[in-house]
């Protein structure tokens, strides 16, 4: 007897063409595994559709499945669906490739994906549907950030409440530890980690991050779950009949006894009796907001612990995690939104007395989101980037993220008052507590930037721009005074502090459930600053004051490098103008050799021209002005340092050679000379002083043609050497004409850089000879071809064109011969 088809199975078979054939299961299998029957059938059908159906049709079918199927059948497809969207944790499966999906490239796929993954869209509806039934999903610990994974594997609960009461030990014979996550956590874990685990495709290297679906989704989730307007979260669906608000997790987060002080074993924490943090239903209002922020911070920033950071100070340390530029840009988006989120508190809610009044959980969360969840991990993240990021222009992303964190007033609803005469806005005293409680992010990272700037080529416009940006931000009126005040508070001698307070220095309550009890509010500002520094750097840290003598010396060195870089940029600009002005007319047609002995090697100034040099000079000029303003540097100090470093110019205004001493084998660089070369402050004028016919073949020349022309000219020179010498020895116009073409300028006219070769100059003089080297240049041949094409437009044939070209050149050569002879007569 055949078992009847259940109602749910019939709905599966008839639903929008999902299933091609009826699904029947033996009665005994149905009784043995009743919970596996329909989900396995639905999952198999959806997997088959990923191959057989286009993307748009699959998403439409998924929307219908989410609407029609109950949670007990959807929970089995949820892990597969999340992985198919965000890719696998090992990076093998790329999923929907959200990090490369752009609206202007793939408008249909982009629109469908964004609508499906919107915080009020079908995917989030599925999450809330499963959340209501309290389903749990296993997430492997091995894919968590390094410090978190190491802590859990050592049976120590990480400091974040995100992991509390979630670690699942493997069964007997099982492999690996897992976290038991609710659907919202599971979804956000995959979403956040896809930024790190998924490697960009080769064709996606030039994709603009801010235009990609992933970046825009991050912005939408932040705006939805961390609202800057309104006292409660926006509704979960803007359409009528949308999903009802999802309940908070059935197992509330529990407070920690301390942070980073007592590492309790997992077993002890699991068996210890813990009570609910807060039974107030209002606490359910922010659980999604708190979870989202913690997931983003843990997955994107918690890749370095304080112990790991201290180990990384060793020059032999191996990097454990290297963020990408895209990663940093997404973190900057998080930082900017958090500032806007925190600054959306009303003035009466920000005042200290507001803590004593009844405030909503969302308002409490706004007040403590940055110091509790972000500050420490962001500091360690930035420290690593400052110390290990390549010395190139890509550091601009890290720099702007850091500067965004340092300026919360830029994201406040009310704007700072504009200074007089268009000057920078003055930083209000309202922000003094933020500056003091984030002192290390201002001072120590500024020192880290100085060490980077001293090792970069400031002639580069991109590097000059970064120095300008930092100097401009720190030179904002009243900001330097706030930083100085914070340093004074930290350096104040400690009063008698109880043992309990000393513990608070190294164990700030920055974690635990957000609604757990607040630490006692200390009115001693000095104590708050010390607590901040010790919590980020440890009790034994050695603090270097930003306005102390050591940092001032670094600033003076940077100021002197800026002055030298300005001189170098000016010299490059002058050389470019001189080479352009002195270029002969026929050199535009390729009849003269290119200048292969330029004093300055190619850099990005050559690619962008005079406008780039002008911008570099402007950036460096303003940066120097801001640094002098911040650290009260006088012009006399700058002039003295400039002279001490040997930046004076010679009579012609050209750059001198790097600092050297003369040894037995020639010039030897001093340590100062090596420093000048590494930083692009001075360069040797490298010139080819050998036989011009034997110089290396350039990239703009045809190698085979150059060799052929060399053989031809060598044959002519060997056969007619006597006749050419006789012609060049004549005293009439013909002799001058031959000398102009057949004689090289004397080597005695050249400036030899090395003193070693001075005695051998006379022996290297050469007789008259014919040189056809210039005909091997692509530019020469292209110029001749272009001239022939222009002549054909005027109906001039090849032979008449050749005769005109020869005649024109003879006239030019005769004029140059006369001018050359007259110049020699004047020299006599």
N, C-alpha and C positions, 0 to 999 in steps of 0.2 A: 504494500500500500504506500503511495507517494505522500510525503508530508505536505500539508498545505503551505502555500507561499505566504509568509508573514506580510503584514501591511506595509512595513517599512521597506521590505525588499521590493515590493511592487512599485512603491514610489521611486526607488532608485532606478528601476528598470525603465520607467516611463518619463523620468525627469529630464527634459530638454535634450534628449538624444545622448545622454551620457554613456549609457551601457548598451552594448550591441546585442547581448544575449541574456536570457534569464539566468539568475544565479540560484542554484539549488545545492543544498547541503544535506547530507544524510542526517536522519533524526538523532542518531547517537552523537554525532559531532556537534549538532546544535545544542544538545543537552549538556555536553561536556564543556563546550566553550561558547556559551551564549553571548559573551561580551566581545568576542572576536569576529562574529559572523559578518555583520554589516560594515563595521569600520574597515576591515581588511578588504572587502569587496569595493567599497568606495575609494579607498586609497589606491588599489590596483587600477581602477578606472581612471583616476586623476593622473596617475603616472603615465598611463598609456596616452592620455590626451596631450601630455607635454610633447610627444613626438608627432602626433597625428593632427593637431589643431594649431592654428596660428595664435599669436600672443593675445590679440584682442578677444578672440572667441574663448580662450581659456579663462581670461579674467571675467568675462560675462558669466561663464559657467560657475566660477568660484563664488561670485556674488549670489547666485541662485542657491548654491549648496549652503552657504552660510545662512541665508534666510530660511531655508526649508528644513534643514536637518537639525536635530536636537544636539545638545552639548555632548551627550554620551556617545554619539557617533562621530562628532567633529574632533574630539580630543585625540583620536588616533592619527588623524591627518595633520594635526597642528605642527608637530616637529618637522615633518617632511615639508610642509608648506613654508615654514619659516626658513628652512635651509634652501629651498628652491628659490626663494626671493633674495636672501642676503648672501647665499653661497655657503659652502661648507667651512668649518672652522680651520681645516688644514689648508684652505686656499685652493683645493683642486677644482671644486665646482664654483663657478663665478656667479651663479644665480642670474638675477636681472641686470647685473652690471650697473647699478645705480650711480656709481662714481664716474661713469663715462656717458651716461644717458643725458642728452641735452634736448631742450625743446626746439631749438632752431635746426638741429640735425635730424632728429626723429620725432616730429611733433605728435604723431598719433600714439606711439608707444609711450612717450613721455607723459602725455595727458592722461592716458589710461592708468599708468603706474602711479602717478601722483594722486589721482582720485581714489585709487584702491588703497593706498597706504596713508592717506590723509588721517590726521588724528580724529576726525569724525567720520571716517570712511568704513568700508566693509571689513577690512582687516582688523581694525580696532574694535569693531562690533563683535568679531569672532573672539578676540581677546577677552572682552567683557562677558561674553556668553560663557566662556570656560571659567572665567574668574568667579562667576556666581556659584559654580558647582565645586569650587575649591580643588580643582585638579592641580597636580604637581608634575613637573617635568624635570628629568635629570639633565644636568649640565656638567660636562667633565671639567674637573679642576685643572687638568693639564693645560687647558687653553686660557687660563686666567693670567693676568700680568705676573711677572716674575716674583716680586716680593709677596704677593698674595698666595701664589702657588707654593712658594717655599715655606711660608708660615703654616699653611694648612697641612702640608706634607710632614711638617714637624709637630703636628697635632697641637698647634697654637691658633686660636681664633684670631683672625685679622681684626684691626681696630675698627673697621667700619661695621655698623649694624646691618649692612646689606647681607652679610654672610652669617649672621647670628641664627643659630638653631636651624641651619640649612645643610650642613655638611652631613653626607650620608656615607657611612663606612661600607665598603664592598662586602657582599655576602661571602661565605666560605668558598674559597677558590676563585672569587671574582677579582678583577683587575681594576685598579684606579679608584680614586675618590670622586664623588659627584656632589653637586649641590642640588637640593630639591627646591625648584623655583616655581612660583605661581606663574600663570600665563603672561601677565604683564611684565614681570621680571625676565622671563625667558625671552620674550619678544625683544625687549630693550637690550638684553645682553647681546643677542645676535646682531641687532641693528648697530650698536656701538662698536662691537668688535670687528664688524665688516670693514671699518675704516682702516684697520690694522692688518687683518689676516688676508684680505683680498689684494693681490698685487695688480697694479694697473696694467692694462693691455698695452702692447707696443704702440698701437695707433693712438692711444689715449694720453701720450706724454705731453701733447700741446693743448690739451683740453683745459679750458678755464674753470677753475674749481667752483667759483661762485655761480656758474651757469648750470652746474650738474644737479641731477635730481637728488642725490644724497645730501648735498649742502643745503639745498632748499628745504628738504624734509627736516633736517636738523633745526633749521630756523622755525619751521611751522610747529614742531613739537615743543620747542622752547617757548614760543609765543602762546601755545595752548595750555601747557602745564605750568608755566611760570608767568602768569599774566601780569602785565604792568598796569592794567586798568581794571577796576572793580575789586570788590572785597572777597569774592569767591571765584572759583574756577569757572570758565565758560561752560555752557552745556555741552554734553558729549556729542550731541547731534543737533544740527540746525534744521533738520527736516522733521515735519510732523510724524509722529509715530516712531521716532528714533529710539535707540536703546536707552533704557533707564540707567541712571548712574550706577556704576558697578560698586559692589561693597568692598570695604577694605579687607585685607587678608585676614583669614580666621585666626591666624597666630600672630598677635601683635609683636612688634620688635621689643626687646627687653633692654634695659639700661646696662651699661658696662660699669664694673666697679671702678675701673681706671683705664687710662689710655697709655699704652707703651710702657707700663711700669711693672705690672705683675702678669706674666704670661701663664694664664691658667690653661690646663690641658683640656682638650675637647671633651674627654670623658667626664671630667668634673663639672664642666658647664652643662652637659646634657642631663646629668642626674641632679644638679642643684635645683632647689625649688625657687622659682621666680614668679613674681606676680605681674599682672598687667601694668603697663606704664601709666596709662591714663584711660579710664573708663569713659571719659567724656565723649559722646558721639561726635562732637565737633572736630575731634582729632582725625576722624575719617576723611575730613575735607581735603587734607593735603597729602595723603599717603602716596598718591600717584606722583605728585610734584617732588616729594622727597625721594622716592625711588628713582625717578628719572634723573635727578641731579646726581645722586650717588652713583648710579650706573655710569653716567657720562664721565664723572670725575675718576672713578676707579678704572675704567677701561682705557681712558685717554691719557691720564696723568700719573696714575699710580704704578709707574714702571721703575721707580727708584725709591728706595727707602733711605733713611738717614744713615744707616750703617753702610749701605751700598754706595751712597754718595761720598762718604768719607774714604771708602776704599778706592773709588774712582779718581781721587786726587793723585794717586800714584801714577807716574808716567808709563808704567808697564801694565796698567790695568786694561783689561779687555772689555770693550763695550758690550753690554748685555742687550740693549735695545736702542735703535736709532730711529727717531721720528722722521717722517717725510715732510716736505713743504706743505702738502695738502693737509696732513695731520695738524700742523701748526695753524693753518688757516681756519680749520674747523674749531680748534681750541680758542682761537681769537674770537670767533663768533660766539662761543659759549661765554667768554669773559665779558664781552660787550653787553650781551643780554642779561647776564647776572647783575652787572652794574645798573642797568636800567630797571631790572626787577627790584633790586634792593633800594634804589632811589625813588621808587614809586610810593614809598611810605609818605604819609602826610606829615607835615612838620610837627604836629602835636604827638605823632606816633614815634618820632625819632628821639624826642627829648628823654632824658633819663627818668623823669617822673612817669613816663608812659609805661614803664615796666610794672609799676604798682597798680595800674588800672587793668581792668579786664580787656584783653585784646584777643582778636581771633587768631586761630592757629596759622593762618596764612600770613598775617602781619608779623607774628613771631618768626615765622620761617624767612620772611624777607629780611628781617633784621640780622639773622645769624647765618644765612646761606653761605656767604663768602668766607667769614672767619672760621666757621665750623667745618665746612666740607671742602673748601677749595684752597685756602691759603697755603698750607704746608706742602701739599702735593704739587701745586703750581710752582712754588719756590724751588723745590728739588728738580722739577722738570726744566725750569729755566736755567738753573745752575748747570745742568748737564748740557743743555743746548749751547750755552755761552762757552763752555769749556771744550766741546767736541764738534761743534758745527764747522764745516769747511769755511776757510777764509775767502768766501766769494760773495757775489751779490745775492745769492739765495737766502743769506742770513737776514735780509730785510723782513721776511715773514716773521721770524722770531722777534726781531726788534719791534715791529709794530704791535705784536701781541703783548709784549712786555710794556710798551708805552700805553697801550689801551688799559691795562690793569692799573697803571700808576695814575691814571686820570679819570677817576669816577665822576668828577664834576662835568665831564663832557657828555655824560649820559643822564644827567639830572634833568627833571622837567623844567626847572627854572634855570635860565642862562646866567653865566657869570657876568658881572657888570663890565662893560667895555671901557678900557683905559682911555685916557685923553690922547688926542692926536693919533688915533689909530693904533696905539700900543697894545701889547698883549693884555688879555684880561687878568686881573688880579685874582689869585686863588683865595677863596674866602676862608676865614678862620673856622668855619663849620667843618672843614675837611682836616683840621689838625689831628683829631683822634685817628682818622684813617691813616694819615701819614705816619703817625707815631706807632700805631699797631701793625704797620707793614714796613717798618724801618729798614729791614734787611733787603727788601725788594727794591728799595730806592738806593741804598748806599752800597751794599756789597755787589749787587749786579751792575751798578755804575762803574765800580772798580773793574769788574770783569769785562765790561765793554771797553774801558780804557786800554786794557791789556790787548784786546783784539784790534782796536784801532791803531795801536802802535806797531802792529805787524802787517798792516795792509797798505796797499798803494793808494794814497790819498789823491793822486792825480786822476784816478778813475772817477768819473762823475757819479757812479753808483755808490762807491765807497764814501765819497765826499758828501753825498746826500744823507747817508746814514749818520755820519758825524753831525751834520747840521740838524737832523731831526732830534737826536738826543740832546744836543746843546739847547735847542729851542724849547723843548719840553721842560728841562730842568731850570731854564732861565726864566720861567714864568714868575711874575712878581709875587713875592711872599712865599713861594714854595721852598726856596733855599733856606729861608729863615725857619720854616716849619721843620725841615730836616735837621737843621742845627739844634733846634729846641729838643727834638727827639733824641739826638745823640747826647745832649747834655743830661737829659733825664736818665738815659741808660748808664752814663758814666758817673752819675752821682754815687757817692759811697753808700753802701747798703747799711740800713739800720738793723737793729736786732730783729731777725725774722724767725718765726717759730719753725719747728721741724715740719709742721703740716704745710706751711707756705712754701718751704723749699721743695717739697714734693710737687707742689703745683707748678713750679718752674719747669720741671721735666715731664710733667704729666697733665697738660691742659685738657680740659674736657671738651675736646673738639668733635667727639663722636658719640656713639650711643644713639638711641632713638631721639629724634629732634625734640619730641615733647617730654623727654625726661627732664628731671629737675635741673634748673640752671645753676651754675656755680655761683658762689657768693659774689656780689658786685663789689669790687675793690675800688675805692675812690682814689687810691694812691696811683697817679698816672705813671710815676716812675716804676712802680711795681708792674704795671701792665706792659710797659716797654721791655723791661727785663724778662718778663715771662714770655713775650713774643720772641725775643732773640734766643733765649735758652731753649725754647721748644723747637726752634728750627735748626739751631746749630749745635745744641748740646750744652751741658753745663760747663764744659771746659773750653768753650770756643774762645778764640783770640780775635777780638773785634778791632778792625782798622777804621778809625773815624774818617768819614768822607771829607771833612774839612780839616784833617790833620796834616802834618808835614809830609808823610809818605805819599798820600794821594795828591797833594799839591805838587810834589815833584813830578808825578806822572802827568798831571795836567800841563805843567810847564813843558815837558817833553812833547806832549801832543801839540801844544801851541807852536812850538818850534818846528815840528814836522809839518804843520799846516802852512807855516810861512815858507818852508822849503818847497812844499808841493805847489804853492802858488807860483813861486819862481820857476819851477820846472814846467808848469803849464804855460807860463808866459814865454819861456824859451821855445817850447814846441810850437806855439802859435807864431812867434817871430820867424822861426825857421821855415814853417809852412808858407808864410807870406813871401819870404825871401826867395825860396825855391820856385814859387809860382811867378814872381816878378822877373827873375833872371832867366827863365826858361826861354830858349831861342824860338823864333817863329816856327821853323821847320821841325822842331821837336814834337809839335802837335801831330805831325805826320809820321813821326817815328824815326827821323833821320839822325837823331842824337840819342846816345845811350841814356837810359834812365839812371837816376841817382841811386846807386846801390850802396852808398856809404853814409847814409843818414846817421846823425848822431844819436837819434832816439829810436829804439825799436818800436815796432807796431804795437798799439794797444787799442782800447775802445775809443780813444780820442780820434784815432785815424778813421774809424768807421763812422763817427758822427760829426766830425768837422769842427769848424770854428764855433758854432753854436754850442757844442758840447763843452769846449774849452771855456766859453763865457759862463756857462752854468756852473762848471766846476769852481771857477774863481768866485762866483757869487755865493755858492754854498760854503766855501772855505772862509770867505770874508765874514759872513754872518756867524758861522760857527765860532770863529776866533773872537768875535765881538761878544757873543753869549758867554763863552768860557771866561773871558776877562771880567765880564759883569758878575758872574757867579762867584768866582774865586778872587775877585778884586786884584787882578793882575795889572801892573802898570806897563806903559810903553817902554820904560827904561829896562824893566826886567826882560821883556821880550827881545829888545835889542842886544842886551848882554848875552842872552842864551844863543841868539843867532850868530853872534861873533864867536862864541865859544865852540860852537859846532862847525865852524868853518863854512858858513853859507855865504860869505862875501863873494861877489862876482868880480871877474877880471875887467880890464879896461873896455873890452868889446861887449860887455854885458852877457857873455856866454857862461855856461856852467863850467866850473873847473873840474879837473879829474877827481876821482875818489881819492881819499887820503891814502898816500903810499909812502914807502921808503925805498931807496935805491939799494938793491942788493947786487951780488956778483952776477946773477943771471937776469937782471932786469928789475922791474918794479915789483914790490911786494906789498900787498894790501895790509893795512893796519886793521885792528878790530873796528875802529871808527869807519874805515873805508868799506869794510864788509857790511857794516850796518847801513851805510849810505846806499850801497848797491841793492841790498835786499829790499829796502823800502823805496827804491826808485828815486832816490834823491839826487844821485849823481851816476854818470855812466861814462865808460870809456868811449872815445870816438873811434870806433872800429872801422878801419879802412883797408881795402885790398891794395897792397903796395907791391904786388908781384907783377909778372908779365900780364898785361891786359888780355892778350890772346889766349892765355892759359887759365883764366879765372873760371870758377865753377859755372856750369850751365844753369841758368835760372829757370824757374818754373814757367815763366812767360816766354820761353824760347823753345824752338823745335830742336831737340837734341841731335837728331841725325843730320839736319840741315846745317847746324852750327859746325859739326865735325867736317862735313863736306866742304863748307866754305873755308874752314881753317886749312884743309889740305890744299885747296885751290890757291889761297893767298900765300901759303908757305912756298908752293911751287913757283909762283910769280916772283916772290921776294928773293928766292934762291937764284933764279935765272937772271933777273934784271937788277941785282943788287948794285952792280957798278954803275949802271946808267942812272938809277935813282939817286945814288950818292952824288953823281956829277951834277944832276939837275938841281938838287937841293943846295949845292955849294955855289950856285950862280948868284950874282948880286943884283940881278934885274928883277922885273916883275914876275917872270916865269919861275925864277928860283923861289921867290916868296910864295907864289901860288903852290908850288910843289911842297915846300916846307910846311905850309898850312895843312896839307892833306896827308903827308907821309911821315911827319915827325911828331912824336908824342911830346907832351909837356915834360920838361925836365923833372926828374925825381927830386932834384935839389930844391924845387919849389914846394914840395910837399912837407908837411910837418910829421916827422917820425915820432911816434908816441914812446917808443922804447929807446933808451940811451944806448942800448947794446949795438944797434945796427948803424950808428952814425958814421963809423969809419969805412963802411962799405958802400956808401952812396955813389961815389964816383965810378966804381967798377960796374955799376948796374945800368949805366947809360947805354941806349940802344940807337942804332942807325935808322935811316928812313926805311919804311916798309908800308905795304898796302894792308889794310884791315877791312875785311868784309863781314865782320862779326855782327854788325847791326842788322844785316839782311836776314838773320835767323830768328828775329823776333816776330811773334804773332802780331804785335801791334804794327810793325813796319809793313808786313804783308797785307794786313787788313786795311791800313791807310792807303797803300798803293791800289788795292782792289776798289776801295771806295772812290778814290780819285779817278780811276778808269771808268767806273760806273757814271760818275758825274759828267765826264767828258763825252761818254756815249749819248747822254741826254742831249748834248749840244751837237750831235752828229760828227764828233771828232773820232776818227779811226785810231787803231792801236799804234800805227807808225807815226802819224802826226802827233799823237799824244806823247809818245816816247821822246820825240824830238823837242816838243815844248817843255817837257819835264827836265830834259838835259839842259836845254837853254836856260830855263829858269834857275836851275841849280848853279850853273856856271856864273850867272849874274850875281847870285847870292854869295857864292864862294869868292868872286872877285872883290865884292864889297867888304867881306870879312877879312880878306887878305890885306887890303889897304888899311882897314881899321887896326889890324893887328900890328902891322909895321909901324904905323904912327904911334901906337901905344908904346912900342919898344923904343922909339926915338925919344919920346917924352921921359921914359925911365932913365935913359942915358943922360 
